[in-house]
Each structure stands twice: as C-alpha cells, then as structure tokens.
Amino acid sequence: MQTDALLDRFLAHLAPLHPLAVWAHGSLAGGDYQEGRSDLDLIAVLGHIGPRTVWRLALLHARLRGEPLASGLHCTYLTPATADDPARPHPTWAHQQLFRRPVTPVTRAELHSFGRVLHGGPPAGLLPQVPDGQLAEFVVREQRDYWRPAVRKARLWTQDVWVDLGLLTFARASATLRDGRLISKREALDLLPALGAPGELVEDIRTRRYGTPVPPAEEWTARRAELTRAYLGPAVDALVASYG
C-alpha cells in the first residue's frame, strides 16, 4: 500500500533527529482512512527543537514531495517540555508548507483514545491527558468562533472541502458534547440525518468520500452552498446555545 511505503520513508528520513515517538491521529488512527482521499495526520515528539531542527524538518518534507500521497502528509512536531499547553503553537508541516499551530484538545483526546503508535512510546507517557471540561469548551468555541463566522462567507461554500469539513465537524462536535465521545468521519456522516441535515448534502459527501465522485454541475454547486449555509448556521447556533 502506498500509505505504508510513504510512512516508512518518512520515518527513515526522521530517524537522524532521534524522535522519541511518532503517532497517527485522525482517520489513519480511527479506522476510517481512505487512501488517496484522507490526509495522513501525524504528531512527532523530538527531544529538542531549535532553528536548525526546523530547517532540517523543512528539508525532510521537501525531499518527500515527489512521493505518492506526500501532499496529504501533515505532521506537528513538539517536545516533552512543550507538550502540556494546548494553546502553544508548534512547528507543523501541512499543505506543502511549514508553519506553527497548536495540538488542540480534540487531537490530544484522539491520541489518548485511539492514537496509532508508529514509533516509540504511546501518548500516555509523553502527552498530558485532556482535563475534564477542556474538550467540550474547545469544541463549543471552535463552532462559535470559527465555523459560525465562516458560514457567512458565501464564497467558501462552493468548495467541496468546506462543505465536507463544515458538516462533518458539526456532527462530530454534536456527538462529543452530547455523549462525551469522539467519532469518526464515517460515523459523523451517518449521524447527520438525525441532526436534520438535508439528505442531498449527506449523499453528496458520502459519494465523494466513499463512492465514485464526478465533477459537480455548476447549478448543484450553487444550490449545495445555499443548502449548507441555510442548515449549518442555525444548527451551530442551537448547539452553542445548548452547550455554551
């Protein structure tokens, strides 16, 4: 499988930096990974990260650019000394560039619940547990402060990725807040009808993620954007009102 070959190459390139651990989260760890469609979401723990280390990480990923699936390989790098703060940004390679972003409470909870160990020890030995209430607080804040304002930007919702992530993230947030559990994207897709999402939208995402998608007609793209915004705005408002 191309995924395994890419992960082997990545670990081999990372080995000179002596990683303490490398973990997978997201679809790759949660059992919903679709090769060629899903991203490879990784966390690597290094003993030290200085300017030279960051330069070497950028070079590492640049060397992998020609590998199949490499464009979807995302990895955040932290150290034991910087792992305890969920708001602290860490060097991250994603979308073919190096920048900084936090390891969110959702990612941390995923790692502790079903993280896949690719190298070294498990998350429990290096990454603090998510305290009670922190996960729910983060989920509500993300829906309120990120997704709700995004709904107002009509141009975003003609894009597949915004429709998919907006609806699936809302369903996953609903399950976390209601039941205190983390669910996969497939489970989120199955949950959306019960949350009142239009069936046309659910099937559109299902086909694109698990079926044989075809380029959408311009008329459907516009209608889909309207349906998504009309559903998601009030749905997010109701969720935040109930749990915020």
VMD Tcl script that draws the C-alpha trace (Angstrom):
set ca {
  {0.00 0.00 0.00}
  {1.32 3.45 -0.90}
  {0.45 4.77 2.55}
  {2.71 2.29 4.31}
  {5.54 2.99 1.86}
  {5.26 6.74 2.49}
  {5.19 6.30 6.26}
  {8.29 4.08 6.08}
  {10.12 6.69 4.03}
  {9.05 9.44 6.41}
  {10.23 7.54 9.49}
  {13.54 6.74 7.80}
  {14.12 10.42 6.99}
  {13.13 11.43 10.52}
  {15.38 8.87 12.23}
  {18.53 11.10 12.27}
  {16.60 13.52 14.51}
  {16.08 10.69 17.04}
  {12.33 11.05 17.58}
  {11.02 9.89 20.95}
  {7.66 8.98 19.42}
  {5.58 9.31 16.27}
  {1.81 8.90 16.44}
  {-1.05 8.97 13.96}
  {-4.43 10.51 14.74}
  {-7.47 11.35 12.63}
  {-8.73 8.90 10.01}
  {-5.49 6.92 9.86}
  {-5.80 6.02 13.54}
  {-9.59 5.94 13.77}
  {-10.22 3.24 11.17}
  {-11.79 5.48 8.51}
  {-8.74 6.10 6.35}
  {-9.32 6.25 2.58}
  {-6.07 6.06 0.64}
  {-5.77 8.93 -1.80}
  {-8.62 10.86 -0.15}
  {-7.74 11.08 3.55}
  {-4.86 13.07 4.98}
  {-2.08 11.44 6.98}
  {-2.25 13.27 10.31}
  {0.84 12.74 12.47}
  {2.43 14.02 15.67}
  {6.17 13.59 16.27}
  {7.89 14.16 19.61}
  {11.53 15.26 19.43}
  {13.94 15.81 22.29}
  {14.72 19.37 21.22}
  {13.53 21.73 18.51}
  {15.77 24.67 17.67}
  {16.23 26.74 14.50}
  {18.50 24.12 12.93}
  {15.95 21.38 13.68}
  {13.20 23.37 11.99}
  {15.41 23.82 8.92}
  {16.07 20.06 8.83}
  {12.35 19.32 9.10}
  {11.60 21.59 6.16}
  {14.29 19.84 4.13}
  {12.93 16.43 5.14}
  {9.46 17.20 3.84}
  {10.80 18.86 0.71}
  {12.59 15.61 -0.13}
  {9.32 13.70 0.20}
  {7.33 15.97 -2.11}
  {7.61 13.64 -5.10}
  {6.33 10.59 -3.21}
  {2.76 9.38 -3.82}
  {0.34 10.79 -1.21}
  {3.03 13.10 0.25}
  {0.87 16.19 -0.30}
  {-1.53 14.85 2.34}
  {1.12 14.06 4.96}
  {0.76 16.54 7.83}
  {2.96 16.40 10.91}
  {3.21 18.59 14.01}
  {6.45 18.49 15.99}
  {6.62 19.01 19.75}
  {8.91 18.22 22.66}
  {8.21 16.87 26.15}
  {8.91 20.35 27.51}
  {6.32 21.99 25.21}
  {3.64 19.28 25.14}
  {1.45 20.37 28.05}
  {-0.05 23.61 26.65}
  {-2.89 23.04 24.14}
  {-2.72 26.69 23.04}
  {1.00 26.68 22.27}
  {1.85 26.62 18.53}
  {4.34 24.00 17.34}
  {6.25 23.59 14.06}
  {3.92 21.90 11.61}
  {4.26 20.70 8.04}
  {0.92 20.75 6.22}
  {-0.40 21.85 2.84}
  {3.14 21.80 1.45}
  {4.47 24.43 3.85}
  {5.98 24.80 7.31}
  {4.18 26.95 9.88}
  {3.12 26.78 13.53}
  {-0.16 25.58 15.05}
  {-1.34 24.10 18.37}
  {-2.11 20.48 19.13}
  {-5.76 21.01 20.00}
  {-7.72 19.27 22.78}
  {-9.54 17.28 20.08}
  {-6.27 15.96 18.66}
  {-4.97 15.24 22.16}
  {-8.15 13.35 23.08}
  {-7.94 11.35 19.83}
  {-4.35 10.39 20.57}
  {-5.23 9.13 24.04}
  {-8.40 7.36 22.86}
  {-7.22 5.64 19.69}
  {-3.87 7.08 18.61}
  {-1.75 4.75 16.50}
  {1.87 4.39 17.56}
  {4.21 4.43 14.56}
  {7.41 4.75 16.56}
  {8.43 4.92 20.21}
  {6.12 5.01 23.21}
  {2.40 5.64 23.48}
  {0.87 9.10 24.02}
  {0.13 8.36 27.69}
  {3.83 8.55 28.51}
  {4.56 11.89 26.86}
  {1.34 13.86 26.36}
  {-0.80 15.13 29.25}
  {-4.40 13.94 29.37}
  {-7.13 16.41 28.39}
  {-8.68 17.76 31.65}
  {-12.40 17.44 32.29}
  {-14.32 20.17 30.53}
  {-11.44 21.33 28.32}
  {-12.52 19.25 25.33}
  {-16.14 20.44 25.47}
  {-15.06 24.05 25.95}
  {-12.80 23.86 22.91}
  {-15.47 22.22 20.73}
  {-18.03 24.90 21.57}
  {-15.52 27.70 20.99}
  {-14.49 26.29 17.61}
  {-18.11 26.05 16.45}
  {-18.93 29.54 17.73}
  {-15.78 31.46 16.79}
  {-14.59 29.66 13.66}
  {-17.39 27.82 11.91}
  {-20.26 30.24 12.60}
  {-18.44 33.26 11.10}
  {-17.34 31.07 8.18}
  {-20.99 30.30 7.33}
  {-21.48 33.98 6.48}
  {-18.77 33.84 3.76}
  {-20.76 32.56 0.80}
  {-17.75 32.09 -1.49}
  {-16.28 29.38 0.76}
  {-19.21 27.01 0.44}
  {-18.88 26.38 -3.28}
  {-15.78 24.33 -2.41}
  {-16.03 20.60 -1.61}
  {-13.65 20.79 1.33}
  {-15.70 23.43 3.16}
  {-18.95 21.52 2.72}
  {-17.37 18.28 3.88}
  {-15.47 19.65 6.86}
  {-18.19 22.04 7.94}
  {-20.89 19.38 8.15}
  {-18.72 16.54 9.45}
  {-17.06 18.72 12.09}
  {-20.50 19.87 13.27}
  {-21.72 16.26 13.59}
  {-18.57 15.25 15.47}
  {-18.92 18.25 17.77}
  {-22.54 17.28 18.46}
  {-21.54 13.75 19.44}
  {-18.73 14.99 21.69}
  {-20.95 17.49 23.50}
  {-23.96 15.20 23.78}
  {-22.29 11.89 24.55}
  {-18.74 12.82 25.54}
  {-17.26 10.67 22.78}
  {-15.13 11.11 19.69}
  {-16.48 9.72 16.44}
  {-15.01 9.08 13.01}
  {-15.98 10.94 9.85}
  {-17.97 7.91 8.71}
  {-19.91 7.90 11.98}
  {-20.42 11.65 11.64}
  {-21.83 11.17 8.16}
  {-24.26 8.55 9.47}
  {-25.28 10.90 12.29}
  {-26.03 13.92 10.10}
  {-29.57 12.87 9.01}
  {-30.61 12.56 12.67}
  {-29.27 16.08 13.21}
  {-31.55 17.40 10.48}
  {-29.02 17.78 7.68}
  {-30.52 17.70 4.16}
  {-30.27 14.25 2.61}
  {-28.86 15.69 -0.63}
  {-25.87 17.07 1.25}
  {-25.25 13.85 3.13}
  {-25.27 11.78 -0.05}
  {-23.04 14.30 -1.81}
  {-20.39 13.90 0.89}
  {-20.82 10.13 1.01}
  {-20.27 9.78 -2.73}
  {-17.22 12.00 -2.68}
  {-15.65 10.21 0.28}
  {-16.63 6.59 -0.30}
  {-18.03 6.33 -3.82}
  {-17.06 7.37 -7.32}
  {-17.43 11.14 -7.49}
  {-17.96 13.10 -10.67}
  {-17.35 16.83 -11.13}
  {-20.49 18.62 -9.89}
  {-22.57 20.77 -12.18}
  {-22.35 24.50 -11.56}
  {-26.05 24.61 -10.69}
  {-25.62 21.92 -8.00}
  {-22.54 23.62 -6.58}
  {-24.52 26.81 -6.07}
  {-27.54 25.00 -4.63}
  {-25.32 22.92 -2.35}
  {-23.71 26.06 -0.96}
  {-27.13 27.55 -0.18}
  {-28.37 24.35 1.45}
  {-25.23 24.03 3.56}
  {-25.31 27.60 4.83}
  {-29.06 27.50 5.49}
  {-28.66 24.35 7.57}
  {-25.33 24.91 9.29}
  {-25.85 28.44 10.58}
  {-28.95 27.72 12.70}
  {-27.58 24.29 13.67}
  {-24.39 25.79 15.08}
  {-26.38 28.49 16.87}
  {-28.58 25.85 18.54}
  {-25.57 23.75 19.54}
  {-23.77 26.71 21.10}
  {-26.94 27.82 22.90}
  {-27.35 24.34 24.38}
  {-23.77 23.74 25.49}
  {-22.05 27.13 25.55}
}
mol new
graphics top color blue
foreach p $ca { graphics top sphere $p radius 0.5 }
foreach p [lrange $ca 0 end-1] q [lrange $ca 1 end] { graphics top cylinder $p $q radius 0.2 }
display resetview
